Amino acid sequence: MTYFTPIVDRNIKFALVGCGRIAKNHFDALKQHADRAELVGVCDVVPEPVEAAARETGARPYDSLSEMLAKTDADIVVLTTPSGLHPQQTVEVARSGRHVLTEKPMATRWNDGLRM
């Protein structure tokens, strides 16, 4: 089992996948905690929302999760994508060594939840 050391000497870096309606709530929450949290990346497969999110937040835009994971230094990846995508995305993010925060529901099938 991997244990993580608490981050106390710098801001915690977040990246967010899925720049639709729910993402705005996370952008606002991260702004409220700007003294300890920083949004460093946003990702969406649709160009317009990810470009708008990048303009609003100053985070670097990506058009694929794989590209973002290869290039970002985020500590935590927030998934605000459709629920059916959470299991595969969670596994991909976790394999990259990062924490994962998913919107609800975490998974829509029991076996997907176990895999996550």
DSSP file (Angstrom, degrees, kcal/mol; ACC not computed):
  #  RESIDUE AA STRUCTURE BP1 BP2  ACC     N-H-->O    O-->H-N    N-H-->O    O-->H-N    TCO  KAPPA ALPHA  PHI   PSI    X-CA   Y-CA   Z-CA
    1    1 A M              0   0    0      0, 0.0     2,-0.4     0, 0.0     0, 0.0   0.000 360.0 360.0 360.0 139.6    0.0    0.0    0.0
    2    2 A T        -     0   0    0      2,-0.0     2,-0.4     0, 0.0     0, 0.0  -0.769 360.0-160.8 -93.5 134.1    1.2    3.5   -0.8
    3    3 A Y        -     0   0    0     -2,-0.4     2,-0.4     0, 0.0     0, 0.0  -0.933   8.7-143.8-114.2 140.0    1.1    6.2    1.8
    4    4 A F        -     0   0    0     -2,-0.4     3,-0.0     3,-0.0    -2,-0.0  -0.822  11.4-128.9-105.0 140.7    1.3    9.8    1.0
    5    5 A T        -     0   0    0     -2,-0.4     3,-0.0     1,-0.1     0, 0.0  -0.707  38.3-103.4 -82.0 134.4    3.1   12.5    3.0
    6    6 A P        -     0   0    0      0, 0.0     2,-0.8     0, 0.0    -1,-0.1  -0.275  30.0-123.0 -58.5 142.7    0.8   15.5    3.7
    7    7 A I        +     0   0    0      1,-0.2     5,-0.1     2,-0.1    -3,-0.0  -0.801  52.8 143.9 -89.4 113.0    1.5   18.5    1.6
    8    8 A V        +     0   0    0     -2,-0.8    -1,-0.2     3,-0.1     4,-0.0   0.488  58.7  61.9-126.3  -9.7    2.3   21.4    4.0
    9    9 A D  S    S+     0   0    0      2,-0.1     2,-0.3     1,-0.0    -2,-0.1   0.358 110.7  14.2-105.2   5.5    5.0   23.4    2.3
   10   10 A R  S    S-     0   0    0     26,-0.1     2,-0.1     3,-0.0     3,-0.0  -0.961  93.4 -67.3-162.4 173.2    3.1   24.5   -0.9
   11   11 A N        -     0   0    0     -2,-0.3     2,-0.4     1,-0.1    26,-0.3  -0.413  50.9-112.5 -67.7 147.7   -0.3   24.7   -2.4
   12   12 A I  E     -a   37   0A   0     24,-3.2    26,-2.4    -5,-0.1     2,-0.5  -0.716  34.6-135.2 -79.4 130.0   -2.1   21.5   -3.2
   13   13 A K  E     -a   38   0A   0     -2,-0.4    62,-2.7    24,-0.2    63,-2.0  -0.783  22.7-170.2 -99.2 127.9   -2.4   21.2   -7.0
   14   14 A F  E     -ab  39  76A   0     24,-3.3    26,-3.2    -2,-0.5    27,-1.0  -0.829  10.8-168.9-113.3 149.9   -5.6   20.2   -8.6
   15   15 A A  E     -ab  41  77A   0     61,-2.0    63,-3.1    -2,-0.3     2,-0.4  -0.967  13.6-151.0-129.5 151.1   -6.6   19.2  -12.2
   16   16 A L  E     -ab  42  78A   0     25,-2.2    27,-2.0    -2,-0.3     2,-0.5  -0.980   5.0-159.0-130.0 135.7  -10.2   18.8  -13.3
   17   17 A V  E     +ab  43  79A   0     61,-2.9    63,-3.0    -2,-0.4    27,-0.2  -0.957  69.5  37.8-114.8 125.0  -11.7   16.6  -16.0
   18   18 A G        -     0   0    0     25,-3.5     2,-0.2    -2,-0.5    26,-0.2   0.756  60.7-157.8 101.5  90.1  -15.1   17.5  -17.5
   19   19 A C        +     0   0    0     24,-0.2    34,-0.1    27,-0.1    25,-0.1  -0.110  52.3 113.7 -95.3  36.8  -15.7   21.3  -17.9
   20   20 A G  S >> S-     0   0    0     60,-0.3     4,-0.7    -2,-0.2     3,-0.6   0.122  86.4 -54.4 -87.1-154.2  -19.5   21.2  -17.9
   21   21 A R  T >4 S+     0   0    0      1,-0.2     3,-0.8     2,-0.2     4,-0.5   0.854 131.3  49.8 -56.8 -45.6  -22.0   22.6  -15.5
   22   22 A I  T >> S+     0   0    0      1,-0.2     3,-1.1    58,-0.2     4,-0.9   0.801  96.1  71.5 -69.2 -29.0  -20.8   20.8  -12.3
   23   23 A A  H <> S+     0   0    0     -3,-0.6     4,-2.4     1,-0.3     3,-0.5   0.841  86.0  66.8 -56.8 -34.7  -17.2   22.0  -12.9
   24   24 A K  H <X S+     0   0    0     -3,-0.8     4,-2.5    -4,-0.7    -1,-0.3   0.870  95.6  56.2 -56.8 -38.5  -18.2   25.6  -12.0
   25   25 A N  H <> S+     0   0    0     -3,-1.1     4,-2.0    -4,-0.5    -1,-0.3   0.897 109.4  45.8 -60.3 -39.8  -18.9   24.5   -8.4
   26   26 A H  H  X S+     0   0    0     -4,-0.9     4,-2.6    -3,-0.5    -2,-0.2   0.882 109.8  53.7 -72.0 -38.6  -15.4   23.1   -8.1
   27   27 A F  H  X S+     0   0    0     -4,-2.4     4,-2.0     1,-0.2    -2,-0.2   0.935 111.1  47.0 -59.1 -45.2  -13.8   26.2   -9.7
   28   28 A D  H  X S+     0   0    0     -4,-2.5     4,-1.8     2,-0.2    -2,-0.2   0.906 111.9  49.9 -64.3 -42.2  -15.6   28.4   -7.1
   29   29 A A  H  X S+     0   0    0     -4,-2.0     4,-0.9     1,-0.2    -1,-0.2   0.907 110.0  50.4 -63.9 -41.8  -14.6   26.1   -4.2
   30   30 A L  H >< S+     0   0    0     -4,-2.6     3,-0.5     1,-0.2     7,-0.3   0.875 107.4  54.3 -65.7 -36.1  -10.9   26.2   -5.3
   31   31 A K  H >< S+     0   0    0     -4,-2.0     3,-1.4     1,-0.2    -1,-0.2   0.893 104.0  55.5 -61.7 -39.0  -11.0   30.0   -5.5
   32   32 A Q  H 3< S+     0   0    0     -4,-1.8    -1,-0.2     1,-0.3     3,-0.2   0.749 114.2  40.4 -65.8 -22.5  -12.3   30.1   -1.9
   33   33 A H  T XX S+     0   0    0     -4,-0.9     3,-2.5    -3,-0.5     4,-2.2  -0.054  73.1 130.7-115.4  30.8   -9.2   28.1   -0.9
   34   34 A A  T <4  +     0   0    0     -3,-1.4    -1,-0.1     1,-0.3    -2,-0.1   0.680  64.0  68.9 -61.3 -18.0   -6.7   29.8   -3.1
   35   35 A D  T 34 S+     0   0    0     -3,-0.2    -1,-0.3     1,-0.2    -2,-0.1   0.678 122.0  13.7 -73.9 -15.3   -4.4   30.3   -0.1
   36   36 A R  T <4 S+     0   0    0     -3,-2.5   -24,-3.2    -6,-0.2     2,-0.3   0.442 122.4  60.6-134.4  -7.3   -3.8   26.4   -0.1
   37   37 A A  E  <  -a   12   0A   0     -4,-2.2     2,-0.4   -26,-0.3   -24,-0.2  -0.951  52.4-173.0-131.8 147.1   -5.2   25.1   -3.4
   38   38 A E  E     -a   13   0A   0    -26,-2.4   -24,-3.3    -2,-0.3     2,-0.7  -0.993  19.9-140.8-141.6 129.5   -4.3   25.8   -7.0
   39   39 A L  E     +a   14   0A   0     -2,-0.4   -24,-0.2   -26,-0.2     3,-0.1  -0.822  28.3 167.3 -90.1 115.1   -6.0   24.6  -10.2
   40   40 A V  E     +     0   0A   0    -26,-3.2    20,-1.7    -2,-0.7     2,-0.3   0.603  57.9  24.8-106.4 -14.6   -3.2   23.7  -12.7
   41   41 A G  E     -ac  15  60A   0    -27,-1.0   -25,-2.2    18,-0.2     2,-0.3  -0.996  50.9-169.8-153.3 145.6   -5.1   21.9  -15.4
   42   42 A V  E     -ac  16  61A   0     18,-2.5    20,-1.8    -2,-0.3     2,-0.4  -0.979  14.2-168.7-131.5 147.3   -8.5   21.5  -17.0
   43   43 A C  E     +ac  17  62A   0    -27,-2.0   -25,-3.5    -2,-0.3     2,-0.3  -0.998  16.9 149.1-142.4 138.0   -9.6   18.8  -19.5
   44   44 A D        -     0   0    0     18,-1.7    -2,-0.0    -2,-0.4     6,-0.0  -0.946  41.8-135.1-160.5 149.5  -12.5   18.2  -21.7
   45   45 A V  S    S+     0   0    0     -2,-0.3    18,-0.1     5,-0.0    -1,-0.0   0.615  92.6  77.1 -81.8 -11.7  -12.9   16.5  -25.1
   46   46 A V  S  > S-     0   0    0      1,-0.1     4,-1.4    -3,-0.0     5,-0.2  -0.885  76.8-147.0 -99.7 123.5  -15.1   19.4  -26.3
   47   47 A P  H  > S+     0   0    0      0, 0.0     4,-2.4     0, 0.0     5,-0.2   0.878  87.3  56.9 -60.7 -44.1  -13.0   22.4  -27.2
   48   48 A E  H  > S+     0   0    0      1,-0.2     4,-2.3     2,-0.2     5,-0.2   0.924 108.2  44.1 -61.2 -49.4  -15.4   25.3  -26.2
   49   49 A P  H  > S+     0   0    0      0, 0.0     4,-2.5     0, 0.0    -1,-0.2   0.902 115.2  48.1 -63.8 -38.8  -15.9   24.3  -22.5
   50   50 A V  H  X S+     0   0    0     -4,-1.4     4,-2.2     2,-0.2    -2,-0.2   0.886 112.3  49.3 -70.3 -36.0  -12.2   23.6  -21.8
   51   51 A E  H  X S+     0   0    0     -4,-2.4     4,-2.1    -5,-0.2    -1,-0.2   0.910 112.5  48.0 -66.2 -41.3  -11.1   26.8  -23.5
   52   52 A A  H  X S+     0   0    0     -4,-2.3     4,-2.5    -5,-0.2    -2,-0.2   0.906 111.7  50.3 -64.4 -41.7  -13.7   28.8  -21.4
   53   53 A A  H  X S+     0   0    0     -4,-2.5     4,-2.5     1,-0.2     6,-0.4   0.900 109.7  50.6 -63.6 -40.7  -12.5   27.0  -18.2
   54   54 A A  H  X S+     0   0    0     -4,-2.2     4,-2.4     2,-0.2    -1,-0.2   0.905 111.6  47.9 -64.5 -41.1   -8.9   27.8  -19.0
   55   55 A R  H  < S+     0   0    0     -4,-2.1    -2,-0.2     1,-0.2    -1,-0.2   0.925 115.1  45.6 -64.2 -43.5   -9.8   31.5  -19.5
   56   56 A E  H  < S+     0   0    0     -4,-2.5    -2,-0.2     1,-0.2    -1,-0.2   0.875 127.2  25.4 -67.5 -38.6  -11.8   31.6  -16.3
   57   57 A T  H  < S-     0   0    0     -4,-2.5    -2,-0.2    -5,-0.2    -3,-0.2   0.676  92.7-126.2-104.7 -20.3   -9.3   29.9  -14.1
   58   58 A G     <  +     0   0    0     -4,-2.4    -4,-0.1    -5,-0.3    -3,-0.1   0.499  63.0 140.3  81.7   3.2   -5.9   30.4  -15.7
   59   59 A A        -     0   0    0     -6,-0.4    -1,-0.3    -5,-0.1   -18,-0.2  -0.418  62.2 -98.7 -78.0 155.6   -5.3   26.6  -15.7
   60   60 A R  E     -c   41   0A   0    -20,-1.7   -18,-2.5    -2,-0.1     2,-0.2  -0.583  40.3-130.3 -74.7 131.9   -3.7   24.9  -18.6
   61   61 A P  E     -c   42   0A   0      0, 0.0     2,-0.3     0, 0.0   -18,-0.2  -0.587  25.1-177.3 -86.6 146.6   -6.2   23.3  -21.0
   62   62 A Y  E     -c   43   0A   0    -20,-1.8   -18,-1.7    -2,-0.2     3,-0.1  -0.977  23.3-153.8-136.5 150.0   -6.0   19.7  -22.2
   63   63 A D  S    S+     0   0    0     -2,-0.3     2,-0.3   -20,-0.2   -20,-0.1   0.352  81.4  38.9-107.0   5.8   -8.1   17.7  -24.7
   64   64 A S     >  -     0   0    0      1,-0.1     4,-2.2   -19,-0.0    -1,-0.2  -0.987  69.2-134.6-151.2 146.3   -7.4   14.3  -23.3
   65   65 A L  H  > S+     0   0    0     -2,-0.3     4,-2.9     1,-0.2     5,-0.2   0.907 107.8  55.0 -63.0 -42.3   -7.0   12.8  -19.8
   66   66 A S  H  > S+     0   0    0      1,-0.2     4,-1.7     2,-0.2    -1,-0.2   0.914 109.1  47.0 -59.8 -43.8   -3.9   10.8  -20.9
   67   67 A E  H  > S+     0   0    0      2,-0.2     4,-1.4     1,-0.2    -1,-0.2   0.925 112.4  50.2 -63.4 -43.9   -2.2   14.0  -22.2
   68   68 A M  H  X S+     0   0    0     -4,-2.2     4,-2.8     1,-0.2     3,-0.5   0.929 110.0  49.6 -61.6 -45.2   -3.0   15.8  -19.0
   69   69 A L  H  < S+     0   0    0     -4,-2.9    -1,-0.2     1,-0.2    -2,-0.2   0.837 110.8  51.0 -63.7 -31.7   -1.7   13.1  -16.8
   70   70 A A  H  < S+     0   0    0     -4,-1.7    -1,-0.2    -5,-0.2    -2,-0.2   0.776 123.3  28.1 -73.9 -26.1    1.5   13.0  -18.8
   71   71 A K  H  < S+     0   0    0     -4,-1.4    -2,-0.2    -3,-0.5    -3,-0.2   0.640  99.8  87.4-114.4 -17.2    2.1   16.7  -18.5
   72   72 A T     <  -     0   0    0     -4,-2.8   -57,-0.1    -5,-0.2   -31,-0.1  -0.465  54.8-153.3 -88.5 158.1    0.5   18.0  -15.3
   73   73 A D        +     0   0    0     -2,-0.1   -60,-0.2   -59,-0.1    -1,-0.1   0.033  47.0 144.9-110.1  23.9    2.1   18.2  -11.9
   74   74 A A        -     0   0    0      1,-0.1   -60,-0.2   -62,-0.1     3,-0.1  -0.282  41.5-157.8 -62.8 145.9   -1.4   18.0  -10.2
   75   75 A D  S    S+     0   0    0    -62,-2.7    24,-2.2     1,-0.2     2,-0.4   0.763  80.5  30.9 -89.0 -32.8   -1.6   16.1   -6.9
   76   76 A I  E     -bd  14  99A   0    -63,-2.0   -61,-2.0    22,-0.2     2,-0.5  -0.977  66.5-154.1-131.9 138.2   -5.4   15.5   -7.2
   77   77 A V  E     -bd  15 100A   0     22,-2.3    24,-2.4    -2,-0.4     2,-0.5  -0.972  11.4-152.7-115.4 125.5   -7.6   15.0  -10.2
   78   78 A V  E     -bd  16 101A   0    -63,-3.1   -61,-2.9    -2,-0.5     2,-0.7  -0.837   6.2-151.0 -97.2 128.3  -11.3   15.9   -9.9
   79   79 A L  E     +bd  17 102A   0     22,-3.2    24,-2.1    -2,-0.5   -61,-0.2  -0.891  29.8 158.2-104.6 111.9  -13.6   14.0  -12.2
   80   80 A T        +     0   0    0    -63,-3.0   -60,-0.3    -2,-0.7   -58,-0.2  -0.063  41.0 119.2-117.1  29.4  -16.8   15.9  -13.1
   81   81 A T  S    S-     0   0    0      1,-0.2    22,-0.1   -64,-0.2     5,-0.1  -0.294  80.9 -62.9 -83.3 171.7  -17.4   13.8  -16.2
   82   82 A P    >>  -     0   0    0      0, 0.0     3,-2.3     0, 0.0     4,-0.6  -0.314  54.3-113.4 -56.9 143.7  -20.6   11.7  -16.8
   83   83 A S  G >4 S+     0   0    0      1,-0.3     3,-1.1     2,-0.2    25,-0.2   0.789 112.3  64.2 -53.6 -35.6  -20.8    9.0  -14.2
   84   84 A G  G 34 S+     0   0    0      1,-0.3     4,-0.3     2,-0.1    -1,-0.3   0.700 101.8  51.7 -64.6 -18.2  -20.3    6.1  -16.6
   85   85 A L  G <> S+     0   0    0     -3,-2.3     4,-2.2     1,-0.1     5,-0.3   0.640  86.6  86.6 -90.3 -16.1  -16.8    7.4  -17.3
   86   86 A H  H <X S+     0   0    0     -3,-1.1     4,-3.1    -4,-0.6     5,-0.3   0.876  82.6  54.5 -56.2 -45.4  -15.7    7.6  -13.7
   87   87 A P  H  > S+     0   0    0      0, 0.0     4,-2.2     0, 0.0    -1,-0.2   0.955 113.7  38.6 -58.6 -53.1  -14.5    4.0  -13.3
   88   88 A Q  H  > S+     0   0    0     -4,-0.3     4,-2.3     1,-0.2    -2,-0.2   0.913 119.0  48.4 -64.4 -41.5  -12.1    3.9  -16.2
   89   89 A Q  H  X S+     0   0    0     -4,-2.2     4,-2.7     2,-0.2     5,-0.2   0.898 109.8  52.8 -65.8 -39.4  -10.9    7.5  -15.5
   90   90 A T  H  X S+     0   0    0     -4,-3.1     4,-2.9    -5,-0.3     5,-0.2   0.932 110.0  47.7 -60.3 -46.3  -10.4    6.7  -11.8
   91   91 A V  H  X S+     0   0    0     -4,-2.2     4,-2.4    -5,-0.3    -1,-0.2   0.922 112.7  49.2 -61.3 -44.5   -8.2    3.7  -12.6
   92   92 A E  H  X S+     0   0    0     -4,-2.3     4,-0.8     2,-0.2    -2,-0.2   0.915 114.1  45.0 -62.7 -43.4   -6.2    5.7  -15.1
   93   93 A V  H ><>S+     0   0    0     -4,-2.7     5,-1.5     1,-0.2     3,-0.9   0.938 112.9  50.3 -66.8 -45.8   -5.6    8.6  -12.6
   94   94 A A  H ><5S+     0   0    0     -4,-2.9     3,-1.9     1,-0.3    -2,-0.2   0.890 106.0  56.0 -60.5 -39.9   -4.8    6.3   -9.7
   95   95 A R  H 3<5S+     0   0    0     -4,-2.4    -1,-0.3     1,-0.3    -2,-0.2   0.752  99.4  61.5 -64.6 -21.9   -2.3    4.4  -11.9
   96   96 A S  T <<5S-     0   0    0     -3,-0.9    -1,-0.3    -4,-0.8    -2,-0.2   0.501 121.8-108.6 -81.5  -2.1   -0.6    7.8  -12.5
   97   97 A G  T < 5S+     0   0    0     -3,-1.9     2,-0.3     1,-0.3    -3,-0.2   0.648  77.6 123.9  88.5  16.5    0.0    8.0   -8.7
   98   98 A R      < -     0   0    0     -5,-1.5    -1,-0.3     1,-0.1   -22,-0.2  -0.711  64.3-106.7-109.3 159.5   -2.5   10.8   -8.0
   99   99 A H  E     -d   76   0A   0    -24,-2.2   -22,-2.3    -2,-0.3     2,-0.4  -0.486  33.8-145.3 -74.5 153.9   -5.4   11.1   -5.7
  100  100 A V  E     -d   77   0A   0    -24,-0.2     2,-0.5    -2,-0.1   -22,-0.2  -0.986  15.8-173.7-127.5 134.0   -8.9   11.0   -7.3
  101  101 A L  E     -d   78   0A   0    -24,-2.4   -22,-3.2    -2,-0.4     2,-0.3  -0.991  15.4-167.0-123.3 120.6  -12.0   12.9   -6.4
  102  102 A T  E     -d   79   0A   0     -2,-0.5   -22,-0.2   -24,-0.2     4,-0.1  -0.818  20.5-122.9-109.2 148.7  -15.2   11.9   -8.3
  103  103 A E        -     0   0    0    -24,-2.1   -22,-0.1    -2,-0.3   -23,-0.0  -0.367  61.9 -49.1 -69.1 164.2  -18.5   13.6   -8.5
  104  104 A K  S    S+     0   0    0     -2,-0.1   -21,-0.1     2,-0.1     2,-0.1  -0.586 118.5  42.8 -86.3 151.8  -21.4   11.4   -7.5
  105  105 A P        -     0   0    0      0, 0.0   -19,-0.1     0, 0.0    -2,-0.1   0.646  68.5-159.9 -73.5 151.4  -22.2    8.7   -8.1
  106  106 A M  S    S-     0   0    0      1,-0.2     2,-0.3    -4,-0.1    -3,-0.1   0.938  77.8  -8.2 -59.2 -47.3  -18.8    7.3   -7.9
  107  107 A A        -     0   0    0    -21,-0.1    -1,-0.2   -20,-0.0   -23,-0.1  -0.964  52.6-146.1-146.5 159.6  -19.9    4.3  -10.1
  108  108 A T  S    S+     0   0    0     -2,-0.3     2,-0.4   -25,-0.2   -24,-0.1   0.476  85.5  52.7-107.6  -5.5  -23.2    3.1  -11.4
  109  109 A R  S  > S-     0   0    0      1,-0.1     4,-2.0   -25,-0.0     3,-0.3  -0.992  78.7-128.7-133.0 141.9  -22.3   -0.7  -11.2
  110  110 A W  H  > S+     0   0    0     -2,-0.4     4,-2.2     1,-0.2     5,-0.2   0.899 108.6  50.3 -53.1 -49.7  -21.0   -2.7   -8.3
  111  111 A N  H  > S+     0   0    0      1,-0.2     4,-2.2     2,-0.2    -1,-0.2   0.846 107.8  54.0 -64.1 -33.7  -18.1   -4.2  -10.2
  112  112 A D  H  > S+     0   0    0     -3,-0.3     4,-2.0     2,-0.2    -1,-0.2   0.913 108.0  50.6 -64.9 -40.9  -17.0   -0.8  -11.4
  113  113 A G  H  < S+     0   0    0     -4,-2.0    -2,-0.2     1,-0.2    -1,-0.2   0.900 110.5  48.9 -62.5 -40.6  -16.9    0.4   -7.8
  114  114 A L  H  < S+     0   0    0     -4,-2.2    -1,-0.2     1,-0.2    -2,-0.2   0.898 110.0  51.7 -64.9 -40.2  -14.8   -2.5   -6.8
  115  115 A R  H  <        0   0    0     -4,-2.2    -1,-0.2     1,-0.3    -2,-0.2   0.869 360.0 360.0 -64.4 -36.2  -12.4   -2.0   -9.6
  116  116 A M     <        0   0    0     -4,-2.0    -1,-0.3    -5,-0.2    -2,-0.2   0.501 360.0 360.0 -66.8 360.0  -12.1    1.7   -8.6
